[in-house]
Amino acid sequence: MKTLLFGAVALAAVVAVPGVSLAQTYAYVNQSGEVMTTDAPNANQAIMTAPNIGLHSGVMLLQDSSDPVVGDTVNGV
């Protein structure tokens, strides 16, 4: 029984790892003009899943999630 349980947990871990490792951090501007971040496997998915994304906002791939642009305010949104 322990072997079966261990095998199931190991399989779940192997299946989950690629999804986590493929996620990248993207910056976008929300409807209030604040630069926010979202994690997604690609830019299209980031645009589709970014909460409260601004009407004319795109996304920018961040190499470091502590990038100083995060938290800035953009005028004219």
N, CA, C and O atoms as a Tripos MOL2 file, in Angstrom:
@<TRIPOS>MOLECULE
protein
  308   307    77     0     0
PROTEIN
NO_CHARGES

@<TRIPOS>ATOM
      1 N           0.8170   -1.1870    0.0000 N.3       1 MET1
      2 CA          0.0000    0.0000    0.0000 C.3       1 MET1
      3 C           0.8670    1.2610    0.0000 C.2       1 MET1
      4 O           0.5810    2.2160   -0.7220 O.2       1 MET1
      5 N           1.9390    1.2590    0.8210 N.am      2 LYS2
      6 CA          2.8230    2.4170    0.8710 C.3       2 LYS2
      7 C           3.5040    2.6450   -0.4750 C.2       2 LYS2
      8 O           3.6940    3.7890   -0.8880 O.2       2 LYS2
      9 N           3.8700    1.5690   -1.1540 N.am      3 THR3
     10 CA          4.5220    1.6830   -2.4610 C.3       3 THR3
     11 C           3.5770    2.3010   -3.4790 C.2       3 THR3
     12 O           3.9910    3.1380   -4.2810 O.2       3 THR3
     13 N           2.3230    1.8990   -3.4530 N.am      4 LEU4
     14 CA          1.3320    2.4480   -4.3750 C.3       4 LEU4
     15 C           1.1110    3.9330   -4.1090 C.2       4 LEU4
     16 O           1.0430    4.7310   -5.0440 O.2       4 LEU4
     17 N           1.0000    4.3020   -2.8390 N.am      5 LEU5
     18 CA          0.8210    5.7010   -2.4720 C.3       5 LEU5
     19 C           2.0360    6.5270   -2.8740 C.2       5 LEU5
     20 O           1.8920    7.6210   -3.4200 O.2       5 LEU5
     21 N           3.2310    6.0080   -2.6060 N.am      6 PHE6
     22 CA          4.4570    6.7100   -2.9830 C.3       6 PHE6
     23 C           4.5380    6.8970   -4.4970 C.2       6 PHE6
     24 O           4.9310    7.9610   -4.9770 O.2       6 PHE6
     25 N           4.1650    5.8570   -5.2460 N.am      7 GLY7
     26 CA          4.1750    5.9400   -6.7070 C.3       7 GLY7
     27 C           3.2070    6.9860   -7.2210 C.2       7 GLY7
     28 O           3.5240    7.7140   -8.1620 O.2       7 GLY7
     29 N           2.0310    7.0720   -6.6150 N.am      8 ALA8
     30 CA          1.0360    8.0650   -7.0310 C.3       8 ALA8
     31 C           1.5250    9.4800   -6.7390 C.2       8 ALA8
     32 O           1.3520   10.3780   -7.5630 O.2       8 ALA8
     33 N           2.1300    9.6830   -5.5830 N.am      9 VAL9
     34 CA          2.6650   11.0020   -5.2260 C.3       9 VAL9
     35 C           3.8150   11.3800   -6.1540 C.2       9 VAL9
     36 O           3.9050   12.5280   -6.5900 O.2       9 VAL9
     37 N           4.6840   10.4400   -6.4540 N.am     10 ALA10
     38 CA          5.8100   10.7070   -7.3560 C.3      10 ALA10
     39 C           5.3180   11.0630   -8.7490 C.2      10 ALA10
     40 O           5.8500   11.9780   -9.3780 O.2      10 ALA10
     41 N           4.3130   10.3540   -9.2390 N.am     11 LEU11
     42 CA          3.7560   10.6510  -10.5560 C.3      11 LEU11
     43 C           3.1250   12.0370  -10.5800 C.2      11 LEU11
     44 O           3.3020   12.7800  -11.5450 O.2      11 LEU11
     45 N           2.4000   12.3880   -9.5410 N.am     12 ALA12
     46 CA          1.7850   13.7150   -9.4660 C.3      12 ALA12
     47 C           2.8490   14.8060   -9.4550 C.2      12 ALA12
     48 O           2.6670   15.8500  -10.0800 O.2      12 ALA12
     49 N           3.9480   14.5790   -8.7600 N.am     13 ALA13
     50 CA          5.0330   15.5640   -8.7120 C.3      13 ALA13
     51 C           5.6800   15.7380  -10.0760 C.2      13 ALA13
     52 O           5.9770   16.8630  -10.4790 O.2      13 ALA13
     53 N           5.9000   14.6570  -10.7840 N.am     14 VAL14
     54 CA          6.5140   14.7230  -12.1150 C.3      14 VAL14
     55 C           5.6010   15.4450  -13.0910 C.2      14 VAL14
     56 O           6.0760   16.2260  -13.9160 O.2      14 VAL14
     57 N           4.3120   15.2000  -13.0140 N.am     15 VAL15
     58 CA          3.3530   15.8520  -13.9100 C.3      15 VAL15
     59 C           3.2500   17.3400  -13.5960 C.2      15 VAL15
     60 O           3.1030   18.1470  -14.5140 O.2      15 VAL15
     61 N           3.3230   17.7210  -12.3310 N.am     16 ALA16
     62 CA          3.1620   19.1170  -11.9300 C.3      16 ALA16
     63 C           4.3900   19.9660  -12.2250 C.2      16 ALA16
     64 O           4.2470   21.1650  -12.4630 O.2      16 ALA16
     65 N           5.5680   19.4040  -12.2200 N.am     17 VAL17
     66 CA          6.8050   20.1750  -12.3840 C.3      17 VAL17
     67 C           6.8810   20.9330  -13.7060 C.2      17 VAL17
     68 O           7.2310   22.1130  -13.6720 O.2      17 VAL17
     69 N           6.5840   20.3520  -14.8660 N.am     18 PRO18
     70 CA          6.6920   21.1290  -16.1020 C.3      18 PRO18
     71 C           5.7930   22.3540  -16.1330 C.2      18 PRO18
     72 O           6.2000   23.3870  -16.6660 O.2      18 PRO18
     73 N           4.5980   22.2800  -15.5880 N.am     19 GLY19
     74 CA          3.7100   23.4360  -15.5600 C.3      19 GLY19
     75 C           4.2680   24.5630  -14.7170 C.2      19 GLY19
     76 O           4.1220   25.7340  -15.0690 O.2      19 GLY19
     77 N           4.8960   24.2290  -13.6250 N.am     20 VAL20
     78 CA          5.4700   25.2430  -12.7520 C.3      20 VAL20
     79 C           6.7310   25.8260  -13.3710 C.2      20 VAL20
     80 O           6.9400   27.0380  -13.3130 O.2      20 VAL20
     81 N           7.5620   24.9990  -13.9530 N.am     21 SER21
     82 CA          8.8390   25.4710  -14.4680 C.3      21 SER21
     83 C           8.6880   26.2990  -15.7440 C.2      21 SER21
     84 O           9.5890   27.0670  -16.0800 O.2      21 SER21
     85 N           7.5710   26.1610  -16.4610 N.am     22 LEU22
     86 CA          7.3760   26.9190  -17.6900 C.3      22 LEU22
     87 C           6.7720   28.2960  -17.4470 C.2      22 LEU22
     88 O           6.7440   29.1170  -18.3640 O.2      22 LEU22
     89 N           6.2930   28.5700  -16.2470 N.am     23 ALA23
     90 CA          5.6840   29.8630  -15.9570 C.3      23 ALA23
     91 C           6.7500   30.9500  -15.9020 C.2      23 ALA23
     92 O           7.8210   30.7650  -15.3230 O.2      23 ALA23
     93 N           6.4340   32.0840  -16.5150 N.am     24 GLN24
     94 CA          7.3170   33.2420  -16.5030 C.3      24 GLN24
     95 C           6.5490   34.4160  -15.9140 C.2      24 GLN24
     96 O           5.3190   34.3980  -15.8810 O.2      24 GLN24
     97 N           7.2590   35.4280  -15.4530 N.am     25 THR25
     98 CA          6.6190   36.5870  -14.8510 C.3      25 THR25
     99 C           6.5380   37.7170  -15.8670 C.2      25 THR25
    100 O           7.5310   38.0780  -16.4980 O.2      25 THR25
    101 N           5.3310   38.2710  -16.0150 N.am     26 TYR26
    102 CA          5.0740   39.3690  -16.9440 C.3      26 TYR26
    103 C           4.5530   40.5720  -16.1710 C.2      26 TYR26
    104 O           3.8280   40.4220  -15.1870 O.2      26 TYR26
    105 N           4.9290   41.7680  -16.6230 N.am     27 ALA27
    106 CA          4.4030   43.0090  -16.0510 C.3      27 ALA27
    107 C           3.3320   43.5480  -16.9830 C.2      27 ALA27
    108 O           3.4120   43.3830  -18.2000 O.2      27 ALA27
    109 N           2.3270   44.1950  -16.4010 N.am     28 TYR28
    110 CA          1.2600   44.8270  -17.1700 C.3      28 TYR28
    111 C           0.7320   46.0130  -16.3740 C.2      28 TYR28
    112 O           1.0280   46.1470  -15.1870 O.2      28 TYR28
    113 N          -0.0450   46.8700  -17.0170 N.am     29 VAL29
    114 CA         -0.6420   48.0250  -16.3500 C.3      29 VAL29
    115 C          -2.1170   47.7180  -16.1040 C.2      29 VAL29
    116 O          -2.8440   47.3540  -17.0290 O.2      29 VAL29
    117 N          -2.5550   47.8650  -14.8490 N.am     30 ASN30
    118 CA         -3.9660   47.6020  -14.5530 C.3      30 ASN30
    119 C          -4.8090   48.8430  -14.8540 C.2      30 ASN30
    120 O          -4.2710   49.8620  -15.2870 O.2      30 ASN30
    121 N          -6.1070   48.7690  -14.6320 N.am     31 GLN31
    122 CA         -7.0200   49.8510  -14.9870 C.3      31 GLN31
    123 C          -6.8200   51.1010  -14.1430 C.2      31 GLN31
    124 O          -7.2980   52.1730  -14.5160 O.2      31 GLN31
    125 N          -6.1280   50.9910  -13.0180 N.am     32 SER32
    126 CA         -5.8270   52.1490  -12.1790 C.3      32 SER32
    127 C          -4.5040   52.8030  -12.5530 C.2      32 SER32
    128 O          -4.1460   53.8360  -11.9880 O.2      32 SER32
    129 N          -3.7690   52.2120  -13.5020 N.am     33 GLY33
    130 CA         -2.4900   52.7610  -13.9320 C.3      33 GLY33
    131 C          -1.2930   52.2320  -13.1740 C.2      33 GLY33
    132 O          -0.1850   52.7370  -13.3540 O.2      33 GLY33
    133 N          -1.4810   51.2330  -12.3320 N.am     34 GLU34
    134 CA         -0.3800   50.6670  -11.5580 C.3      34 GLU34
    135 C           0.2260   49.4830  -12.3040 C.2      34 GLU34
    136 O          -0.4950   48.6700  -12.8820 O.2      34 GLU34
    137 N           1.5600   49.3920  -12.2890 N.am     35 VAL35
    138 CA          2.2520   48.2690  -12.9240 C.3      35 VAL35
    139 C           2.1900   47.0730  -11.9790 C.2      35 VAL35
    140 O           2.6430   47.1430  -10.8360 O.2      35 VAL35
    141 N           1.6200   45.9730  -12.4770 N.am     36 MET36
    142 CA          1.4240   44.7580  -11.6950 C.3      36 MET36
    143 C           2.1470   43.6020  -12.3870 C.2      36 MET36
    144 O           2.6780   43.7720  -13.4840 O.2      36 MET36
    145 N           2.1700   42.4360  -11.7550 N.am     37 THR37
    146 CA          2.7720   41.2540  -12.3730 C.3      37 THR37
    147 C           1.7730   40.1040  -12.4030 C.2      37 THR37
    148 O           0.8360   40.0440  -11.6070 O.2      37 THR37
    149 N           2.0000   39.2000  -13.3410 N.am     38 THR38
    150 CA          1.2400   37.9610  -13.4330 C.3      38 THR38
    151 C           2.1700   36.8680  -13.9340 C.2      38 THR38
    152 O           3.1150   37.1470  -14.6720 O.2      38 THR38
    153 N           1.9150   35.6450  -13.5430 N.am     39 ASP39
    154 CA          2.7140   34.5020  -13.9930 C.3      39 ASP39
    155 C           1.9320   33.7200  -15.0320 C.2      39 ASP39
    156 O           0.7570   33.4100  -14.8370 O.2      39 ASP39
    157 N           2.5940   33.4040  -16.1380 N.am     40 ALA40
    158 CA          1.9500   32.6680  -17.2250 C.3      40 ALA40
    159 C           3.0200   31.9910  -18.0700 C.2      40 ALA40
    160 O           4.1800   32.4020  -18.0450 O.2      40 ALA40
    161 N           2.6410   30.9530  -18.8200 N.am     41 PRO41
    162 CA          3.6140   30.2580  -19.6680 C.3      41 PRO41
    163 C           4.0110   31.0440  -20.9130 C.2      41 PRO41
    164 O           5.0730   30.7960  -21.4830 O.2      41 PRO41
    165 N           3.1670   31.9970  -21.3490 N.am     42 ASN42
    166 CA          3.4910   32.8100  -22.5250 C.3      42 ASN42
    167 C           2.7450   34.1380  -22.4470 C.2      42 ASN42
    168 O           1.8790   34.3240  -21.5930 O.2      42 ASN42
    169 N           3.0930   35.0640  -23.3510 N.am     43 ALA43
    170 CA          2.5240   36.4130  -23.3150 C.3      43 ALA43
    171 C           1.0210   36.4120  -23.5670 C.2      43 ALA43
    172 O           0.2900   37.1590  -22.9170 O.2      43 ALA43
    173 N           0.5500   35.5910  -24.4930 N.am     44 ASN44
    174 CA         -0.8890   35.5480  -24.7700 C.3      44 ASN44
    175 C          -1.6780   35.1130  -23.5430 C.2      44 ASN44
    176 O          -2.7180   35.6930  -23.2310 O.2      44 ASN44
    177 N          -1.1920   34.1050  -22.8570 N.am     45 GLN45
    178 CA         -1.8680   33.6360  -21.6490 C.3      45 GLN45
    179 C          -1.8000   34.6990  -20.5560 C.2      45 GLN45
    180 O          -2.7450   34.8480  -19.7820 O.2      45 GLN45
    181 N          -0.6970   35.4370  -20.4850 N.am     46 ALA46
    182 CA         -0.5680   36.5000  -19.4870 C.3      46 ALA46
    183 C          -1.6100   37.5870  -19.7230 C.2      46 ALA46
    184 O          -2.2190   38.0780  -18.7720 O.2      46 ALA46
    185 N          -1.8200   37.9680  -20.9830 N.am     47 ILE47
    186 CA         -2.8290   38.9830  -21.2970 C.3      47 ILE47
    187 C          -4.2250   38.4710  -20.9420 C.2      47 ILE47
    188 O          -5.0480   39.2170  -20.4120 O.2      47 ILE47
    189 N          -4.4860   37.2110  -21.2320 N.am     48 MET48
    190 CA         -5.8190   36.6580  -20.9830 C.3      48 MET48
    191 C          -6.1240   36.4830  -19.4970 C.2      48 MET48
    192 O          -7.2910   36.5350  -19.1060 O.2      48 MET48
    193 N          -5.1130   36.2790  -18.6650 N.am     49 THR49
    194 CA         -5.3580   35.9720  -17.2530 C.3      49 THR49
    195 C          -4.9710   37.0890  -16.2940 C.2      49 THR49
    196 O          -5.2020   36.9620  -15.0920 O.2      49 THR49
    197 N          -4.3880   38.1810  -16.7870 N.am     50 ALA50
    198 CA         -3.9760   39.2750  -15.9020 C.3      50 ALA50
    199 C          -5.2150   39.9330  -15.2910 C.2      50 ALA50
    200 O          -6.0750   40.4240  -16.0220 O.2      50 ALA50
    201 N          -5.3150   39.9460  -13.9680 N.am     51 PRO51
    202 CA         -6.4970   40.5380  -13.3400 C.3      51 PRO51
    203 C          -6.5420   42.0490  -13.5200 C.2      51 PRO51
    204 O          -5.5490   42.7370  -13.2850 O.2      51 PRO51
    205 N          -7.6960   42.5650  -13.9380 N.am     52 ASN52
    206 CA         -7.9350   44.0040  -14.0370 C.3      52 ASN52
    207 C          -6.9760   44.6930  -15.0030 C.2      52 ASN52
    208 O          -6.5960   45.8410  -14.7700 O.2      52 ASN52
    209 N          -6.5740   44.0180  -16.0880 N.am     53 ILE53
    210 CA         -5.6250   44.5900  -17.0470 C.3      53 ILE53
    211 C          -6.2570   45.7900  -17.7490 C.2      53 ILE53
    212 O          -7.4460   45.7730  -18.0650 O.2      53 ILE53
    213 N          -5.4600   46.8290  -17.9910 N.am     54 GLY54
    214 CA         -5.9450   48.0250  -18.6660 C.3      54 GLY54
    215 C          -6.3330   47.7380  -20.1110 C.2      54 GLY54
    216 O          -5.8030   46.8200  -20.7360 O.2      54 GLY54
    217 N          -7.2590   48.5280  -20.6320 N.am     55 LEU55
    218 CA         -7.7990   48.3270  -21.9730 C.3      55 LEU55
    219 C          -6.7140   48.3210  -23.0410 C.2      55 LEU55
    220 O          -6.7720   47.5090  -23.9640 O.2      55 LEU55
    221 N          -5.7310   49.2010  -22.9380 N.am     56 HIS56
    222 CA         -4.6810   49.3160  -23.9540 C.3      56 HIS56
    223 C          -3.3430   48.7490  -23.4740 C.2      56 HIS56
    224 O          -2.3020   49.0450  -24.0620 O.2      56 HIS56
    225 N          -3.3590   47.9470  -22.4240 N.am     57 SER57
    226 CA         -2.1300   47.3920  -21.8640 C.3      57 SER57
    227 C          -1.7110   46.1250  -22.5900 C.2      57 SER57
    228 O          -2.5420   45.3150  -23.0020 O.2      57 SER57
    229 N          -0.4240   45.9790  -22.7340 N.am     58 GLY58
    230 CA          0.1640   44.7260  -23.1930 C.3      58 GLY58
    231 C           0.8970   44.1220  -22.0110 C.2      58 GLY58
    232 O           0.6450   44.5000  -20.8670 O.2      58 GLY58
    233 N           1.7930   43.1940  -22.2700 N.am     59 VAL59
    234 CA          2.5980   42.6150  -21.2000 C.3      59 VAL59
    235 C           4.0710   42.6980  -21.5740 C.2      59 VAL59
    236 O           4.4300   42.7550  -22.7500 O.2      59 VAL59
    237 N           4.9080   42.7040  -20.5560 N.am     60 MET60
    238 CA          6.3520   42.7710  -20.7460 C.3      60 MET60
    239 C           6.9810   41.6610  -19.9060 C.2      60 MET60
    240 O           6.7220   41.5650  -18.7070 O.2      60 MET60
    241 N           7.8040   40.8260  -20.5320 N.am     61 LEU61
    242 CA          8.4760   39.7440  -19.8180 C.3      61 LEU61
    243 C           9.5210   40.3260  -18.8730 C.2      61 LEU61
    244 O          10.3560   41.1350  -19.2780 O.2      61 LEU61
    245 N           9.4670   39.9090  -17.6200 N.am     62 LEU62
    246 CA         10.4390   40.3580  -16.6270 C.3      62 LEU62
    247 C          11.4740   39.2670  -16.4020 C.2      62 LEU62
    248 O          11.1180   38.1010  -16.2330 O.2      62 LEU62
    249 N          12.7330   39.6290  -16.3990 N.am     63 GLN63
    250 CA         13.7950   38.6820  -16.0840 C.3      63 GLN63
    251 C          13.8830   38.4580  -14.5800 C.2      63 GLN63
    252 O          14.2860   37.3870  -14.1270 O.2      63 GLN63
    253 N          13.5010   39.4780  -13.8070 N.am     64 ASP64
    254 CA         13.5570   39.4180  -12.3520 C.3      64 ASP64
    255 C          12.2450   39.9780  -11.8040 C.2      64 ASP64
    256 O          11.8920   41.1170  -12.1100 O.2      64 ASP64
    257 N          11.5250   39.2080  -11.0080 N.am     65 SER65
    258 CA         10.2210   39.6540  -10.5080 C.3      65 SER65
    259 C          10.3270   40.8240   -9.5400 C.2      65 SER65
    260 O           9.3130   41.4380   -9.2080 O.2      65 SER65
    261 N          11.5450   41.1470   -9.0760 N.am     66 SER66
    262 CA         11.7270   42.3120   -8.2100 C.3      66 SER66
    263 C          12.1530   43.5330   -9.0160 C.2      66 SER66
    264 O          12.7340   44.4670   -8.4630 O.2      66 SER66
    265 N          11.8710   43.5360  -10.3130 N.am     67 ASP67
    266 CA         12.1940   44.6560  -11.2030 C.3      67 ASP67
    267 C          11.6040   45.9460  -10.6310 C.2      67 ASP67
    268 O          10.4620   45.9430  -10.1700 O.2      67 ASP67
    269 N          12.3620   47.0500  -10.6500 N.am     68 PRO68
    270 CA         11.8690   48.3020  -10.0600 C.3      68 PRO68
    271 C          10.6510   48.8960  -10.7670 C.2      68 PRO68
    272 O           9.9990   49.7730  -10.2000 O.2      68 PRO68
    273 N          10.3220   48.4600  -11.9700 N.am     69 VAL69
    274 CA          9.1520   48.9850  -12.6700 C.3      69 VAL69
    275 C           7.8540   48.5370  -11.9910 C.2      69 VAL69
    276 O           6.8350   49.2190  -12.1040 O.2      69 VAL69
    277 N           7.8790   47.4070  -11.2930 N.am     70 VAL70
    278 CA          6.6840   46.8870  -10.6260 C.3      70 VAL70
    279 C           6.2890   47.8310   -9.4960 C.2      70 VAL70
    280 O           7.1130   48.1820   -8.6510 O.2      70 VAL70
    281 N           5.0340   48.2350   -9.4880 N.am     71 GLY71
    282 CA          4.5300   49.1570   -8.4760 C.3      71 GLY71
    283 C           4.5180   50.6030   -8.9310 C.2      71 GLY71
    284 O           3.9130   51.4480   -8.2700 O.2      71 GLY71
    285 N           5.1750   50.9130  -10.0530 N.am     72 ASP72
    286 CA          5.1370   52.2750  -10.5880 C.3      72 ASP72
    287 C           3.7280   52.6120  -11.0560 C.2      72 ASP72
    288 O           2.8860   51.7280  -11.2170 O.2      72 ASP72
    289 N           3.4840   53.8970  -11.2720 N.am     73 THR73
    290 CA          2.1960   54.3600  -11.7740 C.3      73 THR73
    291 C           2.3860   54.9380  -13.1600 C.2      73 THR73
    292 O           3.3650   55.6370  -13.4220 O.2      73 THR73
    293 N           1.4420   54.6450  -14.0530 N.am     74 VAL74
    294 CA          1.4720   55.1400  -15.4250 C.3      74 VAL74
    295 C           0.3450   56.1480  -15.5770 C.2      74 VAL74
    296 O          -0.8030   55.8440  -15.2530 O.2      74 VAL74
    297 N           0.6530   57.3360  -16.0630 N.am     75 ASN75
    298 CA         -0.3700   58.3650  -16.2580 C.3      75 ASN75
    299 C          -1.1300   58.1410  -17.5530 C.2      75 ASN75
    300 O          -0.6150   57.5130  -18.4790 O.2      75 ASN75
    301 N          -2.3430   58.6470  -17.6220 N.am     76 GLY76
    302 CA         -3.1160   58.6040  -18.8550 C.3      76 GLY76
    303 C          -3.8390   57.3050  -19.1000 C.2      76 GLY76
    304 O          -4.2410   57.0270  -20.2300 O.2      76 GLY76
    305 N          -4.0160   56.4990  -18.0690 N.am     77 VAL77
    306 CA         -4.7170   55.2190  -18.2560 C.3      77 VAL77
    307 C          -6.1950   55.4380  -18.0880 C.2      77 VAL77
    308 O          -6.9760   54.4930  -18.2020 O.2      77 VAL77
@<TRIPOS>BOND
     1     1     2 1
     2     2     3 1
     3     3     4 2
     4     3     5 am
     5     5     6 1
     6     6     7 1
     7     7     8 2
     8     7     9 am
     9     9    10 1
    10    10    11 1
    11    11    12 2
    12    11    13 am
    13    13    14 1
    14    14    15 1
    15    15    16 2
    16    15    17 am
    17    17    18 1
    18    18    19 1
    19    19    20 2
    20    19    21 am
    21    21    22 1
    22    22    23 1
    23    23    24 2
    24    23    25 am
    25    25    26 1
    26    26    27 1
    27    27    28 2
    28    27    29 am
    29    29    30 1
    30    30    31 1
    31    31    32 2
    32    31    33 am
    33    33    34 1
    34    34    35 1
    35    35    36 2
    36    35    37 am
    37    37    38 1
    38    38    39 1
    39    39    40 2
    40    39    41 am
    41    41    42 1
    42    42    43 1
    43    43    44 2
    44    43    45 am
    45    45    46 1
    46    46    47 1
    47    47    48 2
    48    47    49 am
    49    49    50 1
    50    50    51 1
    51    51    52 2
    52    51    53 am
    53    53    54 1
    54    54    55 1
    55    55    56 2
    56    55    57 am
    57    57    58 1
    58    58    59 1
    59    59    60 2
    60    59    61 am
    61    61    62 1
    62    62    63 1
    63    63    64 2
    64    63    65 am
    65    65    66 1
    66    66    67 1
    67    67    68 2
    68    67    69 am
    69    69    70 1
    70    70    71 1
    71    71    72 2
    72    71    73 am
    73    73    74 1
    74    74    75 1
    75    75    76 2
    76    75    77 am
    77    77    78 1
    78    78    79 1
    79    79    80 2
    80    79    81 am
    81    81    82 1
    82    82    83 1
    83    83    84 2
    84    83    85 am
    85    85    86 1
    86    86    87 1
    87    87    88 2
    88    87    89 am
    89    89    90 1
    90    90    91 1
    91    91    92 2
    92    91    93 am
    93    93    94 1
    94    94    95 1
    95    95    96 2
    96    95    97 am
    97    97    98 1
    98    98    99 1
    99    99   100 2
   100    99   101 am
   101   101   102 1
   102   102   103 1
   103   103   104 2
   104   103   105 am
   105   105   106 1
   106   106   107 1
   107   107   108 2
   108   107   109 am
   109   109   110 1
   110   110   111 1
   111   111   112 2
   112   111   113 am
   113   113   114 1
   114   114   115 1
   115   115   116 2
   116   115   117 am
   117   117   118 1
   118   118   119 1
   119   119   120 2
   120   119   121 am
   121   121   122 1
   122   122   123 1
   123   123   124 2
   124   123   125 am
   125   125   126 1
   126   126   127 1
   127   127   128 2
   128   127   129 am
   129   129   130 1
   130   130   131 1
   131   131   132 2
   132   131   133 am
   133   133   134 1
   134   134   135 1
   135   135   136 2
   136   135   137 am
   137   137   138 1
   138   138   139 1
   139   139   140 2
   140   139   141 am
   141   141   142 1
   142   142   143 1
   143   143   144 2
   144   143   145 am
   145   145   146 1
   146   146   147 1
   147   147   148 2
   148   147   149 am
   149   149   150 1
   150   150   151 1
   151   151   152 2
   152   151   153 am
   153   153   154 1
   154   154   155 1
   155   155   156 2
   156   155   157 am
   157   157   158 1
   158   158   159 1
   159   159   160 2
   160   159   161 am
   161   161   162 1
   162   162   163 1
   163   163   164 2
   164   163   165 am
   165   165   166 1
   166   166   167 1
   167   167   168 2
   168   167   169 am
   169   169   170 1
   170   170   171 1
   171   171   172 2
   172   171   173 am
   173   173   174 1
   174   174   175 1
   175   175   176 2
   176   175   177 am
   177   177   178 1
   178   178   179 1
   179   179   180 2
   180   179   181 am
   181   181   182 1
   182   182   183 1
   183   183   184 2
   184   183   185 am
   185   185   186 1
   186   186   187 1
   187   187   188 2
   188   187   189 am
   189   189   190 1
   190   190   191 1
   191   191   192 2
   192   191   193 am
   193   193   194 1
   194   194   195 1
   195   195   196 2
   196   195   197 am
   197   197   198 1
   198   198   199 1
   199   199   200 2
   200   199   201 am
   201   201   202 1
   202   202   203 1
   203   203   204 2
   204   203   205 am
   205   205   206 1
   206   206   207 1
   207   207   208 2
   208   207   209 am
   209   209   210 1
   210   210   211 1
   211   211   212 2
   212   211   213 am
   213   213   214 1
   214   214   215 1
   215   215   216 2
   216   215   217 am
   217   217   218 1
   218   218   219 1
   219   219   220 2
   220   219   221 am
   221   221   222 1
   222   222   223 1
   223   223   224 2
   224   223   225 am
   225   225   226 1
   226   226   227 1
   227   227   228 2
   228   227   229 am
   229   229   230 1
   230   230   231 1
   231   231   232 2
   232   231   233 am
   233   233   234 1
   234   234   235 1
   235   235   236 2
   236   235   237 am
   237   237   238 1
   238   238   239 1
   239   239   240 2
   240   239   241 am
   241   241   242 1
   242   242   243 1
   243   243   244 2
   244   243   245 am
   245   245   246 1
   246   246   247 1
   247   247   248 2
   248   247   249 am
   249   249   250 1
   250   250   251 1
   251   251   252 2
   252   251   253 am
   253   253   254 1
   254   254   255 1
   255   255   256 2
   256   255   257 am
   257   257   258 1
   258   258   259 1
   259   259   260 2
   260   259   261 am
   261   261   262 1
   262   262   263 1
   263   263   264 2
   264   263   265 am
   265   265   266 1
   266   266   267 1
   267   267   268 2
   268   267   269 am
   269   269   270 1
   270   270   271 1
   271   271   272 2
   272   271   273 am
   273   273   274 1
   274   274   275 1
   275   275   276 2
   276   275   277 am
   277   277   278 1
   278   278   279 1
   279   279   280 2
   280   279   281 am
   281   281   282 1
   282   282   283 1
   283   283   284 2
   284   283   285 am
   285   285   286 1
   286   286   287 1
   287   287   288 2
   288   287   289 am
   289   289   290 1
   290   290   291 1
   291   291   292 2
   292   291   293 am
   293   293   294 1
   294   294   295 1
   295   295   296 2
   296   295   297 am
   297   297   298 1
   298   298   299 1
   299   299   300 2
   300   299   301 am
   301   301   302 1
   302   302   303 1
   303   303   304 2
   304   303   305 am
   305   305   306 1
   306   306   307 1
   307   307   308 2
@<TRIPOS>SUBSTRUCTURE
     1 MET1         2 RESIDUE 1 A MET
     2 LYS2         6 RESIDUE 1 A LYS
     3 THR3        10 RESIDUE 1 A THR
     4 LEU4        14 RESIDUE 1 A LEU
     5 LEU5        18 RESIDUE 1 A LEU
     6 PHE6        22 RESIDUE 1 A PHE
     7 GLY7        26 RESIDUE 1 A GLY
     8 ALA8        30 RESIDUE 1 A ALA
     9 VAL9        34 RESIDUE 1 A VAL
    10 ALA10       38 RESIDUE 1 A ALA
    11 LEU11       42 RESIDUE 1 A LEU
    12 ALA12       46 RESIDUE 1 A ALA
    13 ALA13       50 RESIDUE 1 A ALA
    14 VAL14       54 RESIDUE 1 A VAL
    15 VAL15       58 RESIDUE 1 A VAL
    16 ALA16       62 RESIDUE 1 A ALA
    17 VAL17       66 RESIDUE 1 A VAL
    18 PRO18       70 RESIDUE 1 A PRO
    19 GLY19       74 RESIDUE 1 A GLY
    20 VAL20       78 RESIDUE 1 A VAL
    21 SER21       82 RESIDUE 1 A SER
    22 LEU22       86 RESIDUE 1 A LEU
    23 ALA23       90 RESIDUE 1 A ALA
    24 GLN24       94 RESIDUE 1 A GLN
    25 THR25       98 RESIDUE 1 A THR
    26 TYR26      102 RESIDUE 1 A TYR
    27 ALA27      106 RESIDUE 1 A ALA
    28 TYR28      110 RESIDUE 1 A TYR
    29 VAL29      114 RESIDUE 1 A VAL
    30 ASN30      118 RESIDUE 1 A ASN
    31 GLN31      122 RESIDUE 1 A GLN
    32 SER32      126 RESIDUE 1 A SER
    33 GLY33      130 RESIDUE 1 A GLY
    34 GLU34      134 RESIDUE 1 A GLU
    35 VAL35      138 RESIDUE 1 A VAL
    36 MET36      142 RESIDUE 1 A MET
    37 THR37      146 RESIDUE 1 A THR
    38 THR38      150 RESIDUE 1 A THR
    39 ASP39      154 RESIDUE 1 A ASP
    40 ALA40      158 RESIDUE 1 A ALA
    41 PRO41      162 RESIDUE 1 A PRO
    42 ASN42      166 RESIDUE 1 A ASN
    43 ALA43      170 RESIDUE 1 A ALA
    44 ASN44      174 RESIDUE 1 A ASN
    45 GLN45      178 RESIDUE 1 A GLN
    46 ALA46      182 RESIDUE 1 A ALA
    47 ILE47      186 RESIDUE 1 A ILE
    48 MET48      190 RESIDUE 1 A MET
    49 THR49      194 RESIDUE 1 A THR
    50 ALA50      198 RESIDUE 1 A ALA
    51 PRO51      202 RESIDUE 1 A PRO
    52 ASN52      206 RESIDUE 1 A ASN
    53 ILE53      210 RESIDUE 1 A ILE
    54 GLY54      214 RESIDUE 1 A GLY
    55 LEU55      218 RESIDUE 1 A LEU
    56 HIS56      222 RESIDUE 1 A HIS
    57 SER57      226 RESIDUE 1 A SER
    58 GLY58      230 RESIDUE 1 A GLY
    59 VAL59      234 RESIDUE 1 A VAL
    60 MET60      238 RESIDUE 1 A MET
    61 LEU61      242 RESIDUE 1 A LEU
    62 LEU62      246 RESIDUE 1 A LEU
    63 GLN63      250 RESIDUE 1 A GLN
    64 ASP64      254 RESIDUE 1 A ASP
    65 SER65      258 RESIDUE 1 A SER
    66 SER66      262 RESIDUE 1 A SER
    67 ASP67      266 RESIDUE 1 A ASP
    68 PRO68      270 RESIDUE 1 A PRO
    69 VAL69      274 RESIDUE 1 A VAL
    70 VAL70      278 RESIDUE 1 A VAL
    71 GLY71      282 RESIDUE 1 A GLY
    72 ASP72      286 RESIDUE 1 A ASP
    73 THR73      290 RESIDUE 1 A THR
    74 VAL74      294 RESIDUE 1 A VAL
    75 ASN75      298 RESIDUE 1 A ASN
    76 GLY76      302 RESIDUE 1 A GLY
    77 VAL77      306 RESIDUE 1 A VAL
